[in-house]
């Protein structure tokens, strides 16, 4: 796979992995970094950006859910809703965690948590996760 199509696949994969669709982007990042180690920082940035934008799309979906019944129908976990109520936007540092991360993003949107703080904490958490994967790939 050439560099450009690899980075595009990484962006799309990381975006989709952050939505309610199943998928993982860690293997794509790992593969790109093994094949093209000189793309370390661009790949890390693209994966973080794509995953954050996917998380923000889940946040946007939450903003449009009309009531708690719709939220619970859309998201089968009330735990995420309670975590966002209790801890606020800093809990979005965990938005990368499988299963609960998507719920946290939707809950933050539904609760109308300030988008800027959601975005900030989300990108920090997602970048940290990808950075650890990138470090592992360079070993």
TINURO-9013 format. One record per residue (C-alpha): residue number from 1; residue in three letters; x, y, z. Coordinates in Angstrom, 3 decimals. Layout:
BEGIN
<r><resi>NUM</resi><resn>ala</resn><c1>X</c1><c2>Y</c2><c3>Z</c3></r>
...
This chain:
BEGIN
<r><resi>1</resi><resn>unk</resn><c1>0.000</c1><c2>0.000</c2><c3>0.000</c3></r>
<r><resi>2</resi><resn>unk</resn><c1>1.421</c1><c2>3.391</c2><c3>-0.902</c3></r>
<r><resi>3</resi><resn>unk</resn><c1>1.752</c1><c2>6.131</c2><c3>1.690</c3></r>
<r><resi>4</resi><resn>unk</resn><c1>-1.197</c1><c2>8.277</c2><c3>0.610</c3></r>
<r><resi>5</resi><resn>unk</resn><c1>-3.721</c1><c2>5.464</c2><c3>0.411</c3></r>
<r><resi>6</resi><resn>unk</resn><c1>-2.413</c1><c2>4.095</c2><c3>3.705</c3></r>
<r><resi>7</resi><resn>unk</resn><c1>-2.979</c1><c2>7.426</c2><c3>5.436</c3></r>
<r><resi>8</resi><resn>unk</resn><c1>-6.427</c1><c2>7.742</c2><c3>3.865</c3></r>
<r><resi>9</resi><resn>unk</resn><c1>-7.319</c1><c2>4.226</c2><c3>5.069</c3></r>
<r><resi>10</resi><resn>unk</resn><c1>-6.033</c1><c2>5.195</c2><c3>8.511</c3></r>
<r><resi>11</resi><resn>unk</resn><c1>-8.220</c1><c2>8.310</c2><c3>8.613</c3></r>
<r><resi>12</resi><resn>unk</resn><c1>-11.346</c1><c2>6.459</c2><c3>7.465</c3></r>
<r><resi>13</resi><resn>unk</resn><c1>-10.677</c1><c2>3.523</c2><c3>9.787</c3></r>
<r><resi>14</resi><resn>unk</resn><c1>-10.025</c1><c2>5.734</c2><c3>12.793</c3></r>
<r><resi>15</resi><resn>unk</resn><c1>-13.137</c1><c2>7.807</c2><c3>12.065</c3></r>
<r><resi>16</resi><resn>unk</resn><c1>-15.392</c1><c2>4.768</c2><c3>11.754</c3></r>
<r><resi>17</resi><resn>unk</resn><c1>-13.849</c1><c2>3.110</c2><c3>14.814</c3></r>
<r><resi>18</resi><resn>unk</resn><c1>-14.988</c1><c2>6.080</c2><c3>16.909</c3></r>
<r><resi>19</resi><resn>unk</resn><c1>-18.607</c1><c2>5.770</c2><c3>15.827</c3></r>
<r><resi>20</resi><resn>unk</resn><c1>-21.061</c1><c2>3.108</c2><c3>16.861</c3></r>
<r><resi>21</resi><resn>unk</resn><c1>-19.908</c1><c2>1.001</c2><c3>13.908</c3></r>
<r><resi>22</resi><resn>unk</resn><c1>-17.605</c1><c2>-1.858</c2><c3>14.859</c3></r>
<r><resi>23</resi><resn>unk</resn><c1>-13.986</c1><c2>-1.671</c2><c3>13.882</c3></r>
<r><resi>24</resi><resn>unk</resn><c1>-10.519</c1><c2>-0.955</c2><c3>15.082</c3></r>
<r><resi>25</resi><resn>unk</resn><c1>-7.890</c1><c2>1.373</c2><c3>13.722</c3></r>
<r><resi>26</resi><resn>unk</resn><c1>-4.988</c1><c2>0.321</c2><c3>15.914</c3></r>
<r><resi>27</resi><resn>unk</resn><c1>-3.886</c1><c2>-2.414</c2><c3>13.516</c3></r>
<r><resi>28</resi><resn>unk</resn><c1>-3.965</c1><c2>0.002</c2><c3>10.580</c3></r>
<r><resi>29</resi><resn>unk</resn><c1>-1.782</c1><c2>2.495</c2><c3>12.468</c3></r>
<r><resi>30</resi><resn>unk</resn><c1>0.588</c1><c2>-0.263</c2><c3>13.532</c3></r>
<r><resi>31</resi><resn>unk</resn><c1>0.861</c1><c2>-1.546</c2><c3>9.946</c3></r>
<r><resi>32</resi><resn>unk</resn><c1>1.495</c1><c2>1.887</c2><c3>8.472</c3></r>
<r><resi>33</resi><resn>unk</resn><c1>4.195</c1><c2>2.632</c2><c3>11.029</c3></r>
<r><resi>34</resi><resn>unk</resn><c1>5.882</c1><c2>-0.710</c2><c3>10.382</c3></r>
<r><resi>35</resi><resn>unk</resn><c1>5.807</c1><c2>-0.171</c2><c3>6.589</c3></r>
<r><resi>36</resi><resn>unk</resn><c1>6.562</c1><c2>3.566</c2><c3>6.662</c3></r>
<r><resi>37</resi><resn>unk</resn><c1>8.324</c1><c2>4.542</c2><c3>9.913</c3></r>
<r><resi>38</resi><resn>unk</resn><c1>9.033</c1><c2>8.019</c2><c3>8.554</c3></r>
<r><resi>39</resi><resn>unk</resn><c1>5.266</c1><c2>8.707</c2><c3>8.716</c3></r>
<r><resi>40</resi><resn>unk</resn><c1>5.314</c1><c2>8.475</c2><c3>12.529</c3></r>
<r><resi>41</resi><resn>unk</resn><c1>3.957</c1><c2>11.955</c2><c3>13.320</c3></r>
<r><resi>42</resi><resn>unk</resn><c1>1.654</c1><c2>12.362</c2><c3>10.288</c3></r>
<r><resi>43</resi><resn>unk</resn><c1>0.101</c1><c2>8.946</c2><c3>10.949</c3></r>
<r><resi>44</resi><resn>unk</resn><c1>-0.289</c1><c2>9.707</c2><c3>14.651</c3></r>
<r><resi>45</resi><resn>unk</resn><c1>-1.946</c1><c2>13.034</c2><c3>13.840</c3></r>
<r><resi>46</resi><resn>unk</resn><c1>-4.252</c1><c2>11.581</c2><c3>11.181</c3></r>
<r><resi>47</resi><resn>unk</resn><c1>-5.363</c1><c2>8.708</c2><c3>13.407</c3></r>
<r><resi>48</resi><resn>unk</resn><c1>-6.026</c1><c2>11.104</c2><c3>16.309</c3></r>
<r><resi>49</resi><resn>unk</resn><c1>-7.898</c1><c2>13.548</c2><c3>14.078</c3></r>
<r><resi>50</resi><resn>unk</resn><c1>-10.046</c1><c2>10.884</c2><c3>12.419</c3></r>
<r><resi>51</resi><resn>unk</resn><c1>-10.899</c1><c2>9.211</c2><c3>15.715</c3></r>
<r><resi>52</resi><resn>unk</resn><c1>-11.716</c1><c2>12.554</c2><c3>17.350</c3></r>
<r><resi>53</resi><resn>unk</resn><c1>-13.963</c1><c2>13.608</c2><c3>14.473</c3></r>
<r><resi>54</resi><resn>unk</resn><c1>-15.743</c1><c2>10.257</c2><c3>14.725</c3></r>
<r><resi>55</resi><resn>unk</resn><c1>-16.230</c1><c2>10.829</c2><c3>18.450</c3></r>
<r><resi>56</resi><resn>unk</resn><c1>-17.550</c1><c2>14.327</c2><c3>17.789</c3></r>
<r><resi>57</resi><resn>unk</resn><c1>-20.052</c1><c2>12.879</c2><c3>15.307</c3></r>
<r><resi>58</resi><resn>unk</resn><c1>-21.349</c1><c2>10.688</c2><c3>18.154</c3></r>
<r><resi>59</resi><resn>unk</resn><c1>-21.468</c1><c2>13.825</c2><c3>20.326</c3></r>
<r><resi>60</resi><resn>unk</resn><c1>-23.543</c1><c2>15.529</c2><c3>17.589</c3></r>
<r><resi>61</resi><resn>unk</resn><c1>-25.929</c1><c2>12.555</c2><c3>17.467</c3></r>
<r><resi>62</resi><resn>unk</resn><c1>-26.417</c1><c2>12.925</c2><c3>21.216</c3></r>
<r><resi>63</resi><resn>unk</resn><c1>-27.296</c1><c2>16.602</c2><c3>20.767</c3></r>
<r><resi>64</resi><resn>unk</resn><c1>-30.215</c1><c2>15.603</c2><c3>18.527</c3></r>
<r><resi>65</resi><resn>unk</resn><c1>-31.698</c1><c2>12.904</c2><c3>20.773</c3></r>
<r><resi>66</resi><resn>unk</resn><c1>-34.928</c1><c2>14.400</c2><c3>22.124</c3></r>
<r><resi>67</resi><resn>unk</resn><c1>-35.173</c1><c2>12.787</c2><c3>25.564</c3></r>
<r><resi>68</resi><resn>unk</resn><c1>-33.682</c1><c2>10.239</c2><c3>27.953</c3></r>
<r><resi>69</resi><resn>unk</resn><c1>-35.891</c1><c2>7.478</c2><c3>26.582</c3></r>
<r><resi>70</resi><resn>unk</resn><c1>-34.443</c1><c2>8.064</c2><c3>23.110</c3></r>
<r><resi>71</resi><resn>unk</resn><c1>-30.935</c1><c2>8.160</c2><c3>24.584</c3></r>
<r><resi>72</resi><resn>unk</resn><c1>-31.422</c1><c2>4.839</c2><c3>26.346</c3></r>
<r><resi>73</resi><resn>unk</resn><c1>-32.891</c1><c2>3.298</c2><c3>23.201</c3></r>
<r><resi>74</resi><resn>unk</resn><c1>-29.941</c1><c2>4.552</c2><c3>21.159</c3></r>
<r><resi>75</resi><resn>unk</resn><c1>-27.397</c1><c2>3.651</c2><c3>23.790</c3></r>
<r><resi>76</resi><resn>unk</resn><c1>-27.913</c1><c2>0.596</c2><c3>25.957</c3></r>
<r><resi>77</resi><resn>unk</resn><c1>-25.754</c1><c2>1.875</c2><c3>28.818</c3></r>
<r><resi>78</resi><resn>unk</resn><c1>-26.942</c1><c2>4.299</c2><c3>31.466</c3></r>
<r><resi>79</resi><resn>unk</resn><c1>-23.491</c1><c2>4.070</c2><c3>33.065</c3></r>
<r><resi>80</resi><resn>unk</resn><c1>-21.999</c1><c2>6.449</c2><c3>30.483</c3></r>
<r><resi>81</resi><resn>unk</resn><c1>-24.731</c1><c2>8.970</c2><c3>31.139</c3></r>
<r><resi>82</resi><resn>unk</resn><c1>-24.072</c1><c2>8.873</c2><c3>34.871</c3></r>
<r><resi>83</resi><resn>unk</resn><c1>-20.300</c1><c2>9.158</c2><c3>34.385</c3></r>
<r><resi>84</resi><resn>unk</resn><c1>-20.724</c1><c2>12.287</c2><c3>32.257</c3></r>
<r><resi>85</resi><resn>unk</resn><c1>-23.177</c1><c2>13.754</c2><c3>34.779</c3></r>
<r><resi>86</resi><resn>unk</resn><c1>-20.768</c1><c2>13.039</c2><c3>37.621</c3></r>
<r><resi>87</resi><resn>unk</resn><c1>-17.379</c1><c2>13.909</c2><c3>36.077</c3></r>
<r><resi>88</resi><resn>unk</resn><c1>-18.256</c1><c2>16.238</c2><c3>33.207</c3></r>
<r><resi>89</resi><resn>unk</resn><c1>-16.067</c1><c2>16.720</c2><c3>30.167</c3></r>
<r><resi>90</resi><resn>unk</resn><c1>-12.842</c1><c2>15.252</c2><c3>31.690</c3></r>
<r><resi>91</resi><resn>unk</resn><c1>-14.431</c1><c2>11.790</c2><c3>31.479</c3></r>
<r><resi>92</resi><resn>unk</resn><c1>-14.049</c1><c2>12.122</c2><c3>27.695</c3></r>
<r><resi>93</resi><resn>unk</resn><c1>-10.373</c1><c2>11.273</c2><c3>28.212</c3></r>
<r><resi>94</resi><resn>unk</resn><c1>-11.827</c1><c2>7.739</c2><c3>28.192</c3></r>
<r><resi>95</resi><resn>unk</resn><c1>-13.678</c1><c2>8.189</c2><c3>24.900</c3></r>
<r><resi>96</resi><resn>unk</resn><c1>-11.265</c1><c2>5.733</c2><c3>23.251</c3></r>
<r><resi>97</resi><resn>unk</resn><c1>-12.231</c1><c2>2.846</c2><c3>25.550</c3></r>
<r><resi>98</resi><resn>unk</resn><c1>-14.133</c1><c2>0.124</c2><c3>23.661</c3></r>
<r><resi>99</resi><resn>unk</resn><c1>-17.893</c1><c2>-0.094</c2><c3>24.347</c3></r>
<r><resi>100</resi><resn>unk</resn><c1>-18.097</c1><c2>2.739</c2><c3>26.899</c3></r>
<r><resi>101</resi><resn>unk</resn><c1>-16.304</c1><c2>5.411</c2><c3>24.828</c3></r>
<r><resi>102</resi><resn>unk</resn><c1>-19.088</c1><c2>5.737</c2><c3>22.260</c3></r>
<r><resi>103</resi><resn>unk</resn><c1>-21.674</c1><c2>6.008</c2><c3>25.001</c3></r>
<r><resi>104</resi><resn>unk</resn><c1>-19.672</c1><c2>8.751</c2><c3>26.731</c3></r>
<r><resi>105</resi><resn>unk</resn><c1>-19.573</c1><c2>10.786</c2><c3>23.520</c3></r>
<r><resi>106</resi><resn>unk</resn><c1>-23.310</c1><c2>10.437</c2><c3>22.888</c3></r>
<r><resi>107</resi><resn>unk</resn><c1>-24.081</c1><c2>11.185</c2><c3>26.552</c3></r>
<r><resi>108</resi><resn>unk</resn><c1>-21.941</c1><c2>14.333</c2><c3>26.485</c3></r>
<r><resi>109</resi><resn>unk</resn><c1>-23.901</c1><c2>15.551</c2><c3>23.482</c3></r>
<r><resi>110</resi><resn>unk</resn><c1>-27.256</c1><c2>14.700</c2><c3>25.000</c3></r>
<r><resi>111</resi><resn>unk</resn><c1>-26.318</c1><c2>16.485</c2><c3>28.235</c3></r>
<r><resi>112</resi><resn>unk</resn><c1>-25.161</c1><c2>19.513</c2><c3>26.218</c3></r>
<r><resi>113</resi><resn>unk</resn><c1>-21.666</c1><c2>19.463</c2><c3>27.703</c3></r>
<r><resi>114</resi><resn>unk</resn><c1>-19.612</c1><c2>22.321</c2><c3>26.244</c3></r>
<r><resi>115</resi><resn>unk</resn><c1>-18.336</c1><c2>21.110</c2><c3>22.859</c3></r>
<r><resi>116</resi><resn>unk</resn><c1>-14.937</c1><c2>22.805</c2><c3>23.209</c3></r>
<r><resi>117</resi><resn>unk</resn><c1>-14.090</c1><c2>20.954</c2><c3>26.428</c3></r>
<r><resi>118</resi><resn>unk</resn><c1>-15.437</c1><c2>17.708</c2><c3>25.018</c3></r>
<r><resi>119</resi><resn>unk</resn><c1>-13.228</c1><c2>18.152</c2><c3>21.957</c3></r>
<r><resi>120</resi><resn>unk</resn><c1>-10.174</c1><c2>19.013</c2><c3>24.047</c3></r>
<r><resi>121</resi><resn>unk</resn><c1>-10.441</c1><c2>16.059</c2><c3>26.425</c3></r>
<r><resi>122</resi><resn>unk</resn><c1>-11.412</c1><c2>13.709</c2><c3>23.626</c3></r>
<r><resi>123</resi><resn>unk</resn><c1>-8.394</c1><c2>14.535</c2><c3>21.466</c3></r>
<r><resi>124</resi><resn>unk</resn><c1>-6.001</c1><c2>14.270</c2><c3>24.412</c3></r>
<r><resi>125</resi><resn>unk</resn><c1>-7.302</c1><c2>10.813</c2><c3>25.336</c3></r>
<r><resi>126</resi><resn>unk</resn><c1>-7.352</c1><c2>9.538</c2><c3>21.773</c3></r>
<r><resi>127</resi><resn>unk</resn><c1>-3.897</c1><c2>10.955</c2><c3>20.977</c3></r>
<r><resi>128</resi><resn>unk</resn><c1>-2.435</c1><c2>9.330</c2><c3>24.106</c3></r>
<r><resi>129</resi><resn>unk</resn><c1>-3.829</c1><c2>5.935</c2><c3>23.114</c3></r>
<r><resi>130</resi><resn>unk</resn><c1>-2.455</c1><c2>6.185</c2><c3>19.552</c3></r>
<r><resi>131</resi><resn>unk</resn><c1>0.886</c1><c2>7.463</c2><c3>20.844</c3></r>
<r><resi>132</resi><resn>unk</resn><c1>1.258</c1><c2>4.346</c2><c3>23.006</c3></r>
<r><resi>133</resi><resn>unk</resn><c1>0.491</c1><c2>2.193</c2><c3>19.952</c3></r>
<r><resi>134</resi><resn>unk</resn><c1>3.001</c1><c2>4.180</c2><c3>17.889</c3></r>
<r><resi>135</resi><resn>unk</resn><c1>5.689</c1><c2>3.713</c2><c3>20.549</c3></r>
<r><resi>136</resi><resn>unk</resn><c1>4.973</c1><c2>-0.030</c2><c3>20.587</c3></r>
<r><resi>137</resi><resn>unk</resn><c1>5.284</c1><c2>-0.208</c2><c3>16.806</c3></r>
<r><resi>138</resi><resn>unk</resn><c1>8.751</c1><c2>1.349</c2><c3>16.891</c3></r>
<r><resi>139</resi><resn>unk</resn><c1>10.121</c1><c2>-1.301</c2><c3>19.279</c3></r>
